[in-house]
Amino acid sequence: MWTAIRHSLIALGLLAVVPAQAAVLSPFTATYRASHGIIGLGEATFELSRDNGCWRWHGVANPSGLAAMLIGTVTDDSRFCVTDNGELSPRQFRHHESDDAEDSYQLGFNPTDTTASLNGGEAFDVPADAVDPFLLQIAARRWLADAENPAEAGAREFTVVDEDEIKTYRLAVSEGPSVETAAGSFKTIRLARVDDGDKQLVFWAAPALDFLPVRVEHRKNGSTQIRLDLTSVERTDESGGSI
């Protein structure tokens, strides 16, 4: 179950850009409650902010109760830019687990020669459209925002650099239900990873929040292991003030 926590938190967490895509790249801070059934596991906070002309996508999971005894704080930090033709360009990704140094790592990306390096080691080739595991959420949100009818967007494959491996994630969308959260009630689009038969990651993304997930479930063999529910979201303007 604790491995599922790590996977769920990483999944959370996304120039000539069309207005819908530009809205996805609006600074915000969102907080989620993590749970396993009726058992609360802690809180996770995600923040998208400007970073020297580019972007920082940052997430921190703070376990509480029994979870805090078994897993430490998990931090994911993605630095990325947007190219002149509107493509995401990852620059650095850091995954850190306070209680597990072996599972902590850092990726550096060189957009000039489309290579990456793990923990400062030897560079290896990566596809030009590849993103890091945390940046996948931003890429998926931009895909939905760009669709004429997001609920009928079908499926799409995304290339992800995960440590020193190149992986393909296939995501499929469908019409979702209205989802009740502590942050409010939202109409949603259901977005699910469908390339792994045993494990499934499902997002309920709210068009009203530029396709920010309001609920996330990590499932294994059809059973929900971890659920994240939105508790609050705050948008900020380019100067850092709340709006």
N, C-alpha and C positions, 0 to 999 in steps of 0.2 A: 504493500500500500504506500510506503514512504517513497519508493521509486516513482509511483504515480504522481505524488505531490510534486516532485521535481519536474517531471515531464509536463504537468499541467501548467506550472508556473512559467516554464520556459516558453510554452506555447503562447502564453499571454506575453505572454509578449512579446510596424507597420506599414528664367526657364519658361518653357511653353507647356504648362500643365493646364488641363481643362479645369473649370471652376470646381467641379465635384471632387477631383483629386486634390486640389488645393485645400479644400475643406478638411480632408483627411489629415493633411499636414498642418493643422491648427493646434497650437500648444494647449495641453490639458493635463490635469491630474485626475486619476480615477482610482478608487479604492474598492476592493472586493473582500468578501468574507469567504473563507475556505471551510468546507465541511465534508464529513463522511457520514451520510445519513443524518441523524440528529446531532451528531457530535461535531462541535466546532473545533477547527484545527488552527485558526489564527487569521491573520489579515495580510493582504497583499496590496501594494500600492504601485501604480505605474504612472510615469510622467514622460510626456513628449515635450521637448523644449529646443529652442534655437541653440546652436553651438558654433560660433565663429563662422557664420554664413552657411553652415550645414545644420545637422540635427543630432540630438541625443535622445535615445529611447531607453529609458531606465526603469527597472522594476526591482522591488524588494519584497520578499515574503518573510514575515515574522511569525513563526509558529507560536502557539500558546497551549497551555494545559499539557496533556499527555504528549502531544506532538512535539512540544518544546524539549521534552526529555529524550526524544528519539531522533530529532533532526534539527540542525542549526538554521541560522538565517541564510536564505538563498538570494543572491544578487545577480541580476543580468543587466548588462550595459552594452548598448549598441550605438556606435557612432557611424553616421552615414551622410552622404550628400545626394543631391538630385542633379543629374546631368542636364545639359542643354536641351536634350530631346526628351526629358521627363522621366528617365530611368533611374531607379534606385541604385546607388553605388556605395556598398558597404566599405568602411574604412577600418573599423576595429570592433571586436566583440569580446566581452569578458564575462565568463560564468564563474561565480565564486560560491562555494558552500563552506560556511564557517566551521563545520565539523568534519569536513572531508576534503583534504587537500588533493587527494588523488583524482577526484571528480571535478576539480576546479581547473579551468584552462583559459587561454587567451588566444584569439585569432587576429592576425594582422593581414589586411588586404592591400595590395598594390594595384590600383586601377589602371596604371599605365601599361603594365604587361600582363594583366589579368592573372595574377598569382596570389597565393595566400601562404601564410606560415603559421605553424602551431607552436605557441610558447617560444617564439623567436627562433625557431629551428629552420631547417632547409625549406626554401620556397617550393610550392607545388602548383601546377596549373589548375585553374578553376574556370568554369564556363562564364562568359561575359554577363549572363543574366542571373548568376547565383547570388543568393542572399544568405545571411547567417540565420541560425534557428530562431532568434528573437525577432529579427526583422521580417520574418515570414508573415507575421500578423499585419504589419503595415502594408506589405505587398498584396495580401489578400483583400484588405479593406479598399485599397486603391482599385483593384480589379472590380469589386462590386460597385464602387462609386462610378466607375467608367461605363458600366453596363446600362443599356437602355432600359432593360427590365431585369433587375438583379435576381429576382426569384426564378427567372428562366435562363440564367447565364450558363447553366449546364455544369461542366466540370473543366478543371484546368490543372496542369501539372506545374509545379514550382521546383526549381533546383536549389538545394540547400547545402551549404558547407557545414558539416557537423564534425567538429574536431578535424581530423585529417581525411575524412570521408566525404564523397560527393553523393548526396541522396536525392531522390525524387519523391516529392509529396504530391499526391493527387487529391484535390479538394473538389467537392461537389456541393451545389447549392439547391435549395428548394424553399418553398413558402414556409415560414415558421409561424408559430402561434403568438399570441400576446403573452408577454412574460412579466410577472409581478416581481418586483424587487424592492428593497428598501429605498432605492433611488427613484422609484416610480413604476408605472406600467408602460411597457413599450411593445409596439408591433415589431416583429423580427423577421429576419431572413436566416434560415438554418444553413450553416456551413459545416461540413464534416469531412474529415480525412477518411478516404475510402480505399486506400491501397494496402491496408494491413487488416487482415481478417480477424485477428485476435484482439487487437487494440484499436480503439477508436477515440478520436478527439472531436468533440462537437461544440461549435460556437453558435450562440443565438445573437446575431448582430442587429443592432437597431439603426434603421435608416435615419431616424430623427437625431441620432448622435454620430452621423457620418460613419455608420457601420461599426461603431465601437461595440465589442461584445458586452452584453449585459448578463450573460450566463455562459459558463464553460463547463463541460463535463468530460472527464477522462474515464473511459469505459474499458473494461477488460472482459472478454467472453460474454458480452451483453450486460454485464453488471457495472453500475456506476461506482467507481472507486473514490473519485474526488469531484466536488462541485465548487465552482467559484460563482458568487452572486454579487453583482454591482451594488454597493452601498452608497456611493457618492461620486459625482463627477463635477469638476470645476474647470471651466475653460479660462485661459488667460490670453491677453492680447500680446502683441509683439514686444511691448515694453515691460511685460511681466505683471501687469495689473489684472485683477479678476474682471470677468465680464459675465 
